[in-house]
């Protein structure tokens, strides 16, 4: 990364975070506007059965999440030998086009395809932005760079998603996607003028990035994230309709509810980051049971106008508290495949998004009511927590065998062999 003035460095970091803000808005704004989308695009189905109409509209959330799942590893591998700054700009343009296409989609099936395409650059953008931000900030600042690139996502949940949900309620759901497209238009311009071009990284290769997929621990951690965090999305995907049908909140209160969840996510992310740095395993051991109890609290409180705000705040906080420890575990497990490791986290997170939205919608459509996704969420969190315990135990066993192997090699002088360096991944 060429030398930069302090002012340009700040603007470049803002541009990177702005893209994360736009991604947070486009990923979560659909959840707040499912009733409007269902009424407009699935009118007959929604009129006959609002539950089935809402559940079918929830497929849009899964379509976007599936795009992230497919795009994050695929694009990360394909661009391994390209300039990160150039590809970052390409990803921002792709996100701009995907949201414009979503805004003008004429029918529901077309909208699903556009949401899938809009999700493809999501994970790759965050992976590239994290690494570029680390370079912009200078040596020894990788963790800070990752945190800054993700800060836009955090701000989106507090400010962007509620604001764009209110915009969609007032002017139609298409206006929300247009607003997101404007954010990406500004992001493209900001990246173009502030982030200097970076040459391809020497030694980077597609084979090197693919190497992360050989490690069993990578797949285990992705499974933990995909299942454990699916509980959050089983509820969050349908929280708007829960608030209307169970707590009888007016439409104008929905953005405030989403902002409350966003505040919980922000506080949880900060607390979880501090805890994961100091006590990574303990954070998970405490975090998953805490999250499971919160899911039961959501089931109990979601029918109360005040209780749903309390439940939303607790849900956002507990879910985000666990995330940093899982993220750092996955990046560590990926080894030298830095870009793919940074992208796989978003892929796993959106598998959770898809699983949660599908299962939450399935129980609603089956007639179990709008409270039932909370019980689905409880089961998913319990399974994710058990898988985390298994992964931690497996990692501990691999590390023990590694130490034993090295000690045996060291105690055999004169053999001419180099001590074995086994992997705990």
C-alpha positions as CSV (number, residue, x, y, z in Angstrom):
1,X,0.0,0.0,0.0
2,X,1.5,3.4,-1.0
3,X,2.2,6.0,1.6
4,X,-1.0,8.0,2.4
5,X,-1.6,11.3,4.2
6,X,-3.5,11.0,7.5
7,X,-6.5,12.7,5.9
8,X,-6.7,10.3,3.0
9,X,-6.2,7.4,5.3
10,X,-9.3,8.4,7.3
11,X,-11.4,8.9,4.1
12,X,-10.3,5.5,2.8
13,X,-11.3,3.8,6.0
14,X,-14.6,5.6,5.9
15,X,-15.2,4.4,2.4
16,X,-14.5,0.8,3.3
17,X,-16.8,1.0,6.3
18,X,-19.5,2.7,4.1
19,X,-19.6,-0.4,2.0
20,X,-20.2,-2.5,5.1
21,X,-23.0,-0.1,6.1
22,X,-24.6,-0.7,2.7
23,X,-24.3,-4.5,3.0
24,X,-25.8,-4.4,6.4
25,X,-28.8,-2.4,5.1
26,X,-29.4,-4.6,2.1
27,X,-29.1,-7.9,4.1
28,X,-31.5,-6.9,6.9
29,X,-33.9,-4.4,5.4
30,X,-35.9,-7.1,3.7
31,X,-36.8,-8.6,7.1
32,X,-38.5,-5.4,8.2
33,X,-40.5,-5.1,5.0
34,X,-41.7,-8.7,4.5
35,X,-45.4,-7.7,5.0
36,X,-45.2,-4.9,2.4
37,X,-43.4,-7.3,-0.1
38,X,-45.9,-10.1,0.5
39,X,-48.9,-7.8,0.0
40,X,-47.4,-6.4,-3.2
41,X,-45.8,-9.4,-4.8
42,X,-47.8,-12.2,-3.4
43,X,-51.2,-10.6,-3.1
44,X,-53.5,-13.6,-3.6
45,X,-51.5,-15.8,-1.3
46,X,-51.3,-13.1,1.4
47,X,-55.0,-12.4,1.1
48,X,-55.9,-16.1,1.5
49,X,-53.4,-16.8,4.3
50,X,-51.1,-14.0,5.7
51,X,-49.0,-16.6,7.4
52,X,-48.2,-18.4,4.2
53,X,-47.6,-15.1,2.4
54,X,-45.1,-13.9,5.0
55,X,-43.4,-17.3,5.0
56,X,-43.1,-17.3,1.2
57,X,-41.7,-13.7,1.2
58,X,-39.1,-15.0,3.7
59,X,-37.6,-17.0,0.8
60,X,-36.1,-13.7,-0.3
61,X,-33.9,-13.7,2.8
62,X,-32.8,-17.2,2.1
63,X,-32.1,-16.3,-1.5
64,X,-29.8,-13.5,-0.5
65,X,-28.1,-15.7,2.1
66,X,-27.6,-18.4,-0.5
67,X,-25.9,-15.9,-2.8
68,X,-23.5,-15.0,0.0
69,X,-22.8,-18.7,0.7
70,X,-22.0,-19.4,-2.9
71,X,-20.2,-16.1,-3.7
72,X,-17.9,-15.7,-0.6
73,X,-15.6,-18.7,-1.2
74,X,-16.0,-18.8,-5.0
75,X,-15.1,-15.2,-5.6
76,X,-12.4,-15.2,-2.9
77,X,-10.6,-18.0,-4.7
78,X,-11.0,-16.5,-8.2
79,X,-9.6,-13.1,-7.2
80,X,-6.7,-14.5,-5.1
81,X,-4.1,-13.3,-7.7
82,X,-5.8,-10.0,-8.6
83,X,-5.3,-6.6,-7.0
84,X,-7.4,-6.4,-3.8
85,X,-8.3,-2.7,-4.3
86,X,-9.4,-3.3,-7.9
87,X,-11.6,-6.3,-6.9
88,X,-13.0,-4.3,-4.0
89,X,-14.2,-1.7,-6.4
90,X,-15.7,-4.4,-8.6
91,X,-17.6,-5.9,-5.7
92,X,-19.0,-2.5,-4.7
93,X,-20.3,-2.0,-8.3
94,X,-21.8,-5.5,-8.3
95,X,-23.6,-4.6,-5.0
96,X,-24.9,-1.4,-6.6
97,X,-26.3,-3.2,-9.6
98,X,-27.8,-6.0,-7.5
99,X,-29.8,-3.6,-5.5
100,X,-31.0,-1.5,-8.5
101,X,-32.1,-4.8,-10.1
102,X,-34.0,-5.7,-6.9
103,X,-35.8,-2.4,-6.8
104,X,-37.1,-2.8,-10.4
105,X,-37.9,-6.6,-10.3
106,X,-41.4,-7.0,-11.9
107,X,-42.5,-10.2,-10.1
108,X,-41.6,-12.3,-7.1
109,X,-39.6,-15.0,-8.9
110,X,-37.4,-12.3,-10.5
111,X,-36.9,-10.6,-7.2
112,X,-35.7,-13.8,-5.7
113,X,-33.1,-14.2,-8.5
114,X,-32.0,-10.6,-8.0
115,X,-31.6,-11.1,-4.2
116,X,-29.4,-14.1,-4.9
117,X,-27.2,-12.1,-7.3
118,X,-27.1,-9.2,-4.9
119,X,-25.7,-11.6,-2.2
120,X,-22.9,-13.0,-4.3
121,X,-20.3,-10.1,-3.7
122,X,-21.2,-9.8,0.0
123,X,-18.6,-12.1,1.6
124,X,-15.9,-11.2,-0.8
125,X,-16.4,-7.5,-0.2
126,X,-16.0,-8.0,3.6
127,X,-13.0,-10.2,3.1
128,X,-11.2,-7.8,0.8
129,X,-12.2,-4.7,2.8
130,X,-10.8,-6.3,6.0
131,X,-7.5,-7.0,4.4
132,X,-7.3,-3.6,2.6
133,X,-8.2,-1.8,5.8
134,X,-5.4,-3.6,7.7
135,X,-3.0,-2.4,5.0
136,X,-4.3,1.2,5.1
137,X,-3.8,1.3,8.9
138,X,-0.3,-0.1,8.6
139,X,1.7,-3.1,10.1
140,X,0.4,-4.7,13.2
141,X,-3.2,-3.5,12.8
142,X,-4.9,-6.4,11.1
143,X,-7.4,-6.9,14.0
144,X,-8.3,-3.2,14.0
145,X,-8.7,-3.3,10.2
146,X,-11.1,-6.2,10.4
147,X,-13.1,-4.4,13.2
148,X,-13.2,-1.2,11.2
149,X,-14.4,-2.8,8.1
150,X,-17.2,-4.5,10.1
151,X,-18.1,-1.3,11.9
152,X,-20.3,-0.2,9.0
153,X,-22.4,-3.4,9.5
154,X,-22.9,-2.6,13.2
155,X,-24.0,1.0,12.4
156,X,-26.3,-0.3,9.8
157,X,-28.2,-2.3,12.3
158,X,-28.6,0.6,14.7
159,X,-29.3,3.4,12.1
160,X,-29.5,2.2,8.5
161,X,-31.9,-0.7,8.7
162,X,-34.5,1.1,10.9
163,X,-34.3,4.2,8.7
164,X,-34.7,2.3,5.4
165,X,-37.5,0.2,6.9
166,X,-39.4,3.4,7.8
167,X,-38.6,4.7,4.2
168,X,-40.0,1.4,2.7
169,X,-43.1,1.7,4.9
170,X,-43.8,5.2,3.8
171,X,-42.9,5.0,0.1
172,X,-43.0,1.3,-0.8
173,X,-40.5,-1.4,-0.3
174,X,-38.8,-0.6,-3.6
175,X,-37.7,2.7,-2.2
176,X,-35.6,1.0,0.4
177,X,-33.6,-0.9,-2.2
178,X,-33.1,2.3,-4.2
179,X,-31.8,4.0,-1.0
180,X,-29.3,1.1,-0.5
181,X,-28.2,1.5,-4.2
182,X,-27.5,5.1,-3.5
183,X,-25.3,4.1,-0.6
184,X,-23.3,1.9,-2.9
185,X,-23.1,4.6,-5.5
186,X,-21.4,6.8,-2.9
187,X,-19.2,3.9,-1.8
188,X,-17.9,3.3,-5.3
189,X,-17.0,7.0,-5.7
190,X,-15.4,7.1,-2.3
191,X,-13.3,3.9,-2.9
192,X,-12.3,5.2,-6.3
193,X,-10.9,8.5,-5.0
194,X,-9.5,7.5,-1.6
195,X,-8.2,3.9,-1.7
196,X,-4.9,3.8,-3.7
197,X,-4.4,1.0,-6.2
198,X,-2.6,-2.1,-4.7
199,X,-0.7,-4.6,-6.8
200,X,-1.5,-8.3,-6.5
201,X,0.0,-9.8,-3.4
202,X,3.2,-11.8,-4.2
203,X,2.8,-15.5,-3.6
204,X,-1.0,-15.4,-3.5
205,X,-2.6,-18.3,-5.4
206,X,-6.0,-20.0,-5.9
207,X,-4.5,-23.2,-4.6
208,X,-3.2,-21.5,-1.5
209,X,-6.6,-20.0,-0.7
210,X,-8.3,-23.4,-1.3
211,X,-5.9,-25.0,1.2
212,X,-8.2,-23.8,4.1
213,X,-10.9,-26.2,3.0
214,X,-8.6,-29.2,3.8
215,X,-8.8,-28.5,7.5
216,X,-11.5,-30.3,9.4
217,X,-11.6,-27.7,12.1
218,X,-12.6,-25.1,9.5
219,X,-15.7,-27.1,8.6
220,X,-16.6,-27.7,12.3
221,X,-16.4,-24.0,13.1
222,X,-18.5,-23.2,10.0
223,X,-21.1,-25.7,11.2
224,X,-21.2,-24.1,14.6
225,X,-21.8,-20.7,13.1
226,X,-24.3,-22.0,10.5
227,X,-26.5,-23.8,13.0
228,X,-25.9,-21.9,16.2
229,X,-26.6,-18.5,14.7
230,X,-29.5,-19.8,12.7
231,X,-31.6,-19.4,15.8
232,X,-31.2,-15.6,15.7
233,X,-32.4,-15.5,12.1
234,X,-35.4,-17.8,12.8
235,X,-36.7,-15.0,15.0
236,X,-35.3,-11.8,13.4
237,X,-36.5,-12.7,9.9
238,X,-40.1,-12.5,11.2
239,X,-39.8,-10.1,14.1
240,X,-41.8,-7.4,12.3
241,X,-44.8,-9.6,11.9
242,X,-44.4,-10.9,15.4
243,X,-44.5,-7.4,16.7
244,X,-47.7,-6.7,14.7
245,X,-49.6,-9.9,15.3
246,X,-48.5,-10.7,18.9
247,X,-47.5,-7.5,20.6
248,X,-49.9,-5.4,18.5
249,X,-47.3,-2.7,17.8
250,X,-48.2,-0.1,15.1
251,X,-46.1,0.0,12.0
252,X,-44.3,3.1,13.1
253,X,-42.8,1.2,16.1
254,X,-41.1,-1.4,14.0
255,X,-38.1,0.7,13.1
256,X,-37.6,1.5,16.8
257,X,-37.7,-2.3,17.5
258,X,-35.1,-3.0,14.9
259,X,-32.9,-0.2,16.3
260,X,-33.2,-1.8,19.7
261,X,-32.0,-5.1,18.3
262,X,-29.2,-3.2,16.6
263,X,-28.1,-1.6,19.9
264,X,-28.0,-5.0,21.5
265,X,-25.9,-6.3,18.7
266,X,-23.5,-3.4,19.0
267,X,-23.1,-3.8,22.8
268,X,-22.8,-7.6,22.4
269,X,-20.1,-7.3,19.7
270,X,-18.0,-5.0,21.9
271,X,-18.4,-7.1,25.0
272,X,-17.9,-10.3,23.0
273,X,-14.7,-9.0,21.4
274,X,-13.2,-8.1,24.7
275,X,-14.2,-11.4,26.2
276,X,-13.0,-13.4,23.2
277,X,-9.5,-11.8,23.3
278,X,-9.1,-12.8,27.0
279,X,-11.2,-15.9,27.4
280,X,-12.0,-17.4,23.9
281,X,-13.3,-20.8,25.0
282,X,-15.0,-19.5,28.1
283,X,-16.9,-17.0,25.9
284,X,-18.4,-19.8,23.9
285,X,-19.1,-22.0,27.0
286,X,-21.0,-19.1,28.6
287,X,-22.4,-17.5,25.4
288,X,-24.4,-20.4,23.9
289,X,-26.3,-21.3,27.0
290,X,-27.0,-17.6,27.6
291,X,-28.3,-17.3,24.0
292,X,-30.5,-20.4,24.4
293,X,-32.1,-18.9,27.5
294,X,-32.7,-15.7,25.6
295,X,-34.6,-17.6,22.9
296,X,-36.9,-19.0,25.5
297,X,-37.3,-15.4,26.9
298,X,-38.3,-14.2,23.4
299,X,-41.0,-17.0,23.3
300,X,-42.3,-15.8,26.6
301,X,-42.1,-12.0,26.1
302,X,-42.8,-11.5,22.4
303,X,-46.5,-11.0,23.0
304,X,-46.0,-8.0,25.3
305,X,-45.5,-4.5,23.8
306,X,-42.7,-3.7,26.3
307,X,-41.4,-7.3,26.6
308,X,-40.7,-7.6,22.8
309,X,-38.3,-4.6,23.1
310,X,-36.6,-6.2,26.1
311,X,-36.4,-9.6,24.2
312,X,-35.1,-8.0,21.1
313,X,-32.3,-6.1,23.0
314,X,-31.3,-9.3,24.8
315,X,-31.4,-11.4,21.6
316,X,-29.1,-9.0,19.7
317,X,-26.7,-8.7,22.6
318,X,-26.4,-12.5,23.3
319,X,-26.1,-13.4,19.7
320,X,-23.3,-10.8,19.0
321,X,-21.5,-11.7,22.2
322,X,-20.7,-15.2,20.8
323,X,-19.8,-14.1,17.3
324,X,-16.3,-12.7,17.9
325,X,-15.0,-15.9,19.4
326,X,-16.4,-17.9,16.5
327,X,-14.9,-15.5,14.0
328,X,-11.4,-15.5,15.5
329,X,-11.6,-19.3,15.7
330,X,-12.4,-19.6,12.0
331,X,-9.7,-17.2,10.9
332,X,-7.2,-19.1,13.0
333,X,-8.3,-22.4,11.6
334,X,-8.0,-21.2,8.0
335,X,-4.2,-20.7,8.4
336,X,-2.5,-18.9,5.6
337,X,-5.6,-18.6,3.4
338,X,-6.3,-15.1,4.8
339,X,-8.8,-13.9,2.2
340,X,-10.8,-17.2,2.1
341,X,-10.8,-17.4,5.9
342,X,-12.1,-13.8,6.2
343,X,-14.8,-14.6,3.6
344,X,-15.9,-18.0,5.0
345,X,-17.1,-16.4,8.2
346,X,-19.7,-14.4,6.2
347,X,-20.6,-17.6,4.2
348,X,-21.3,-19.5,7.4
349,X,-23.2,-16.6,8.9
350,X,-25.5,-16.5,5.9
351,X,-26.0,-20.3,5.9
352,X,-27.4,-19.5,9.4
353,X,-29.5,-16.7,7.8
354,X,-30.9,-19.1,5.3
355,X,-31.6,-22.0,7.7
356,X,-33.2,-19.7,10.2
357,X,-35.4,-18.0,7.7
358,X,-36.6,-21.3,6.1
359,X,-37.3,-23.1,9.4
360,X,-38.9,-20.1,11.0
361,X,-41.1,-19.6,8.0
362,X,-41.9,-23.4,7.8
363,X,-43.4,-23.5,11.3
364,X,-45.4,-20.3,10.7
365,X,-46.7,-21.7,7.4
366,X,-47.6,-25.0,9.1
367,X,-49.9,-23.1,11.4
368,X,-48.0,-23.1,14.7
369,X,-48.2,-19.4,15.0
370,X,-45.8,-16.5,15.0
371,X,-44.4,-17.4,18.4
372,X,-43.1,-20.8,17.2
373,X,-39.9,-19.6,15.6
374,X,-38.5,-18.9,19.1
375,X,-38.7,-22.6,19.9
376,X,-37.0,-23.5,16.6
377,X,-34.3,-20.9,17.6
378,X,-33.8,-22.6,20.9
379,X,-33.2,-26.0,19.3
380,X,-30.7,-24.5,16.8
381,X,-28.7,-22.7,19.5
382,X,-28.5,-25.9,21.6
383,X,-27.2,-27.9,18.7
384,X,-24.7,-25.2,17.8
385,X,-23.5,-25.1,21.4
386,X,-23.0,-28.9,21.5
387,X,-21.1,-28.7,18.3
388,X,-18.9,-25.9,19.8
389,X,-18.1,-28.2,22.8
390,X,-17.2,-31.0,20.4
391,X,-15.0,-28.7,18.3
392,X,-13.2,-27.3,21.3
393,X,-12.6,-30.8,22.7
394,X,-11.3,-32.0,19.3
395,X,-8.9,-29.0,19.0
396,X,-7.6,-29.7,22.5
397,X,-7.0,-33.3,21.6
398,X,-5.2,-32.4,18.4
399,X,-3.0,-29.9,20.2
400,X,-2.1,-32.5,22.8
401,X,-1.1,-35.0,20.1
402,X,1.0,-32.3,18.4
403,X,2.9,-31.6,21.6
404,X,3.5,-35.3,22.2
405,X,4.8,-35.8,18.7
406,X,7.2,-32.9,18.9
407,X,8.5,-34.1,22.3
408,X,9.1,-37.6,20.9
409,X,11.1,-36.1,18.0
410,X,13.1,-33.9,20.2
411,X,14.0,-36.8,22.5
412,X,15.4,-38.9,19.6
413,X,18.7,-37.1,18.9
414,X,20.9,-38.4,16.0
415,X,18.0,-39.5,13.8
416,X,18.5,-36.6,11.4
417,X,14.9,-35.9,11.3
418,X,13.2,-32.6,11.6
419,X,10.7,-32.3,14.4
420,X,7.2,-32.9,13.1
421,X,4.9,-29.8,13.0
422,X,1.4,-31.1,12.9
423,X,-1.7,-28.9,12.6
424,X,-4.5,-28.5,15.1
425,X,-6.9,-27.4,12.3
